[in-house]
Amino acid sequence: MTQTALTDLSFEAAMAELETVVSALEKGDVALEQSIALYKRGADLRAHCALKLKDAEEKVEVIRAQEGRAIGTTPVEGL
């Protein structure tokens, strides 16, 4: 299985691959070594998605600041 480099993945593509990884791990029908590799890839994908979200939040804050709107994010309840 050829994996796309994380830097080449969009947020949406990374989330889709992460869902596939989670699904495979939940089924539990993969060998131990493959499970470890999938877990590692999942952790890397999660970190990549978190970084992409952080970058997007920063871009929104710059736009808001340029418009003279309040700066800062408010956590969404339940997250």
N, C-alpha and C positions, 0 to 999 in steps of 0.2 A: 504494500500500500504506500503510494507516494504522498507525502504530506506537503501542503503548500506552506512556504515560509510565513511565519506570523506577520511579518512586516508587509506582506503582499495581500493579507486578508482584510476586507472591510469589516466593520462591526457586525453587519448582518451575516456575512459569510462565516465569521468566527462563531457567532451565536448558533448558527445552524449546525456547524461541525461539533460544537460543544454539546448540543442536544443529542446528536448522534452518538457521541462518546458516552454520555450519561446513560442513554438507552442501552447501549451495549454492555456497560458495566452493571446496570440494574438487572439485565437478563441473567447474568452470571454464568453464561455458557462459553466463556473464553478462557483460555489457558492462563495460568498464573502470570507468566512472563508478559503475555499480551495485556493482561489486566493492569500490570504495573506500567507498561508503556502507555496504555490508554489513560490511566490516571494522571501520569505526567503530562501528557498532551492536554488533557482537560484542565489541569492546573495552569498550564501555559496559556491556553485559550481564555480562561477566566481572567487572568492578569492582563492579557491583551485587551479584552473587552472593557475592563475597568479603566485602563489607560485611555482607550478611545472615548469613553464616556467623560472622563476628566477633561480631556482635550476639548470635547464639545462644550462642556459647561464653561470652560475658560473662554471660548470663542463667544458664547452667548453673553457672558459678563462684559466682554470688551464692547460688544454691540450695545448692550444696555448702558454702559458708561458713556459711550459716544452719543447716545440719545438723551443723556442726562437723567436716566432712570436709576433707581436704587441699585446698588451693587451688593452682591452676596446671595448665597443660595440658602434656601430653607429646606431642611430635610422633609421628605414626604413621610407622613405618618405610616408606620408599619414597616418601614424599610430600615 
